[in-house]
Amino acid sequence: MRNRIYTLPVFIFISIYLAGCSSKPSAQDKILATVGNKFITLNNFKRRLSRLPSYYQGIAEKKKKALFDDMIVEYLFLEDAVRKGVNRDKEVRDMLEEAKKKIIIAKFVKTEIDDNIKISEEDTKKYYEEHKDDFKKPKMWRASHILVASETEAKDIQAALSGGKKFQDLAKERSIDATASRGGDVGYFRKGQVMPEFENACFALKAGQTSGIVHTKFGYHIIRLTDIKDESFESFEEVKPGIENELKLRKRNEAFDKLVMDLKNKYRVRVEDDAAKAIDTVIVEKKNSEDKQP
């Protein structure tokens, strides 16, 4: 999102029109601003904040002044648009009707489906146990290396290490790899993520050991294995939120399909045999030249 909240979806602007402005605030409601003969009150502002999509609320919480400024701009636009009769435009009325239907449907689906979905601790634990392989962490290796252009340089590195020079210092001073600035650390990797020659050298080492000279297409490496993480499983607590979301989605899809079937039966939906053929003949009309593909 940009610095302003005003870039929110158009349905929020439409909701102002549908809900109306506060023309006669109660004595208990604080007036924050006046736009023409309309008022923006503290309760208006609270409602706006609470109705934002959840993914915007955290941002809006830190940008309340920007949200308030945007409300003033929206009220200004709405006031002038209504005075100029934009609300009576057929296209606008059609859009408002479509928006109204979507809002009603969204509320209906929330009430009939979303509010009734419950995921228990037992459900999530059962899923975790039945799909435990999905939460497996592969064995990981961590290594640092010093990369040089020639075997002679690599032998010089080995001699310096034997003489007590620190691996990290040599990596910073001599390595030609991008990892030099962090002492040669390449981070953790699993099998198949690095070059075969580099990988095989690491697999032959124990944590803390240093390899001989390893040649790859990039040059000559001296590798030190710094850590090994054995294969493990993510804990239940780590994956619990993801499992809950997955189970909610499944239950929601099931409930949605069931609701559709129940309503079709309730209202005796009958699709004409030639409906599909008739639909195929429909040509979508472009509103302007900008909609046309080159």
Buried (B, 14 or more C-beta within 10 A) or exposed (E): EEEEBBEBEEEBBBBBBEEEBBEEBEEEBEEBBEBEEBBBBEBBBEEBBEEBEEEBEEEBEEBEEBBBBBBBEBBEEBBEBBEEEEEEEEEBEEEBEEBEEEBEEEEEBEEBBBEEBEBEEEBBEEBBEEEEEEBEEEEBBBBBBBBBEEEEBBBBBBEBBEEEBEBBEBBBEBBEBEBBEEBBBBEBBBEEBBEEBBBEBBEEBEEEEBBEBBEBEEBBBBBBBBEBEEEEBBEBEEBBEEBBEBBBEEBBEEBBEEBEEEEEEEEEEEEEEEEEEEEEEEEEEEEEEEEEEE
